[in-house]
Amino acid sequence: MELSFEEYRDTDLSLIQDYYETTFAHYEPSVAERIFIVRDAHWLVGAVRLQDEEGFYHLCGFQLLPHYQSLGVGSQLLKHACRGLAGKPVVCQVLPFEKPFYLHAGFADLPLQQLSGPLFSFYDQQCQQGYQIELLILDTPSLTQH
């Protein structure tokens, strides 16, 4: 594998949209997101999307091609994406089967009483629709110390 990790800075998001379609995931392109990718040689094999919110980053998308999973590539991509985010924490919502991965990557449970604004609204809407999601938080300053 010839892996390279980078922030995707092209305002033409068709490459990211095409990638999401290959992974059967829905994606609405947004230039407001920060997108980090991993390539194997020249092939796009993973993407992390972060939305800059007031006081935190919302991890709003994370896709990795199946044959790159369980090899540490996702952990490396997530660490690359979260490093150097201006000292803001990263918040993500996860399904129960995803939680061990994020806990291993350094995330911790986010107490619901700390929620407000759009994140609370999104969380509440997801719960009302029957999704059993949990919120996790990563303190990004701790990443720069490792």
C-alpha positions in Angstrom: 0.0 0.0 0.0 1.2 3.5 -0.9 -1.0 5.5 1.5 -1.0 9.3 1.6 -3.2 11.5 3.8 -4.2 15.0 2.9 -6.8 17.7 3.4 -9.0 17.9 0.2 -9.0 21.6 -0.8 -10.6 21.5 -4.2 -14.0 23.4 -4.4 -15.2 20.9 -7.0 -16.5 18.2 -4.7 -17.5 15.8 -7.5 -14.6 13.4 -6.6 -15.9 13.2 -3.1 -19.5 12.8 -4.3 -18.5 10.0 -6.7 -16.5 8.3 -3.9 -19.6 8.3 -1.6 -21.7 6.9 -4.4 -19.3 3.9 -4.7 -19.7 3.3 -1.0 -23.5 3.5 -1.2 -23.6 6.4 1.2 -25.7 9.6 0.7 -23.7 12.8 0.4 -24.8 16.4 -0.1 -21.7 18.4 -1.2 -20.8 21.3 1.0 -17.8 23.6 0.6 -18.3 24.5 4.3 -16.9 21.2 5.4 -13.3 20.3 5.9 -12.6 17.1 4.1 -9.6 14.8 4.7 -8.8 11.9 2.5 -6.5 8.9 2.2 -5.3 7.6 -1.1 -3.6 4.3 -2.0 -1.4 5.3 -4.9 -3.9 7.5 -6.8 -7.1 5.8 -5.7 -9.3 7.5 -3.1 -10.0 4.9 -0.4 -11.3 7.0 2.5 -12.7 10.3 3.5 -13.5 12.2 6.8 -15.8 15.2 6.7 -15.8 17.8 9.5 -18.3 20.7 9.9 -16.9 23.7 11.8 -19.5 24.6 14.4 -19.4 27.2 17.2 -17.1 25.7 19.8 -16.5 22.3 18.2 -16.1 20.4 15.0 -18.9 18.0 14.0 -17.6 14.8 12.5 -20.4 14.5 9.9 -19.0 11.8 7.6 -16.4 9.0 7.7 -16.2 6.4 4.9 -13.5 3.8 4.2 -13.5 1.2 1.5 -14.2 -2.2 3.1 -10.9 -3.9 2.2 -9.0 -1.1 4.0 -11.0 -1.6 7.2 -9.4 -3.4 10.2 -5.9 -2.4 8.9 -5.5 0.8 11.0 -6.0 3.0 7.9 -9.3 4.4 9.4 -7.6 5.3 12.7 -4.7 7.0 10.8 -7.1 9.0 8.7 -9.1 10.0 11.7 -6.0 11.1 13.6 -4.7 13.0 10.6 -8.1 14.8 10.2 -8.4 15.7 13.9 -4.9 16.9 14.4 -4.5 20.7 14.5 -8.2 21.7 14.5 -7.5 25.0 16.3 -8.0 23.5 19.7 -11.7 22.7 19.2 -13.0 19.3 20.3 -14.5 17.0 17.7 -18.0 15.6 18.3 -19.5 12.6 16.5 -22.7 10.6 16.7 -22.2 6.8 16.5 -24.2 3.7 16.4 -23.5 1.1 19.1 -21.4 -1.1 16.9 -19.2 1.9 15.9 -18.5 3.0 19.4 -15.5 0.7 20.2 -13.6 2.1 17.2 -14.1 5.7 18.3 -13.3 4.9 22.0 -10.1 3.3 20.8 -9.3 6.4 18.8 -9.5 8.6 21.9 -13.1 9.7 21.9 -15.1 9.7 25.1 -18.8 9.8 26.0 -20.4 13.3 25.7 -22.8 14.0 28.5 -26.2 15.0 27.1 -26.5 18.0 29.4 -23.6 19.6 27.5 -25.6 19.6 24.3 -27.1 22.8 22.8 -28.0 24.4 19.5 -27.9 22.4 16.2 -26.2 19.4 17.6 -28.9 18.9 20.2 -31.6 19.4 17.5 -29.9 16.8 15.3 -29.5 14.4 18.1 -33.1 14.8 19.3 -34.4 14.4 15.7 -32.4 11.2 15.2 -33.7 9.8 18.5 -37.3 10.6 17.6 -36.8 8.7 14.3 -35.8 5.6 16.3 -32.0 5.8 15.8 -30.0 4.6 18.8 -27.1 6.9 18.5 -24.6 8.0 21.1 -22.5 11.2 21.2 -18.8 11.1 21.6 -16.2 13.8 21.9 -12.5 14.0 21.2 -10.4 16.7 22.9 -8.1 17.7 20.0 -5.4 19.4 22.1 -4.5 15.9 23.4 -3.6 14.8 19.9 -0.8 17.3 19.5 0.9 15.9 22.7 1.3 12.4 21.2 
